[in-house]
Amino acid sequence: MFYEPKKGVPFKINPFKSLIFPRPIGWISTVNKNEVANLAPYSYFNAVADEPPQIMFCSNGSSLHYKYKDSLSNILTTREFVVNFVTSSTRLQMNDSSKDFKPGEDEFILTKLKKKKSKLVKAPSVQDSPVNLECKLVKTIKLKSKSKKISTMIIGEVIGIFINDKFIKNNRVDSVSMKYIARMGYSEYTTVSSKFNLKRR
Ligand SMILES: Cc1cc2nc3c(=O)[nH]c(=O)nc-3n(C[C@H](O)[C@H](O)[C@H](O)COP(=O)(O)O)c2cc1C
């Protein structure tokens, strides 16, 4: 099969996201101007540079309440955020935190997740995340958009990195033991549960 997306998608459900997987999930925490916390998952997310370390995620479309989703609105106001990671044990809370709550509703409280004070930014970190990346906004980029659906890429510099010591072994990060989950297509997810080594040539 071959198709050109701009001419139509020959499936009942657009399979685009089922073709690019597994996508890591950035569980983004922010605060609004009144310092009320917000938390939401974004799987258009990845690391994009390492000197200095930078990550990106994309906010697609609006919330029911405002032109932008709350995470983007808050970041445009405060210019900072935290990237948290979802594990098997927090997957249901992650899913609940993706509901379209009203701006100013705190998903940490609504999903019964513990907050941890971040070191360098006002946004709280997710206590149960093995890693927290404290970020400062570098820039936003408006992506091409064919409708009113606004897509904005948010690039952040990672200025503080927390790693739970229990995942550090022999001075290396033991990634598989973190049990990160990642997004596939439709409502499918996967858990990172195995690895193999391939030395770079
Ligand atoms: C696993 C998962 C991944 C998601 N990835 C994205 C994404 O990359 N971009 C996006 O705009 N929305 C994504 N969503 C939907 C947002 O989480 C949802 O719109 C949420 O309400 C946004 O919250 P906010 O308004 O507090 O930022 C995702 C949802 C789930 C469950």
The ligand as an ORCA input file, in Angstrom:
! r2SCAN-3c Opt
* xyz 0 1
  C       0.045      8.832     26.004
  C      -0.485     10.165     25.521
  C       0.310     10.943     24.702
  C      -0.141     12.199     24.268
  N       0.671     12.930     23.447
  C       0.270     14.159     23.040
  C       1.135     14.955     22.224
  O       2.260     14.587     21.888
  N       0.676     16.184     21.851
  C      -0.531     16.662     22.249
  O      -0.883     17.789     21.888
  N      -1.363     15.926     23.029
  C      -0.993     14.694     23.443
  N      -1.807     13.942     24.246
  C      -3.063     14.541     24.724
  C      -2.817     15.493     25.910
  O      -2.226     14.793     26.999
  C      -4.165     16.090     26.359
  O      -4.656     16.928     25.321
  C      -4.098     16.849     27.658
  O      -5.402     17.195     28.071
  C      -3.287     18.123     27.539
  O      -3.243     18.662     28.831
  P      -2.909     20.173     29.137
  O      -4.022     21.024     28.511
  O      -2.957     20.196     30.646
  O      -1.557     20.475     28.579
  C      -1.411     12.681     24.672
  C      -2.220     11.871     25.492
  C      -1.764     10.629     25.905
  C      -2.640      9.776     26.779
*
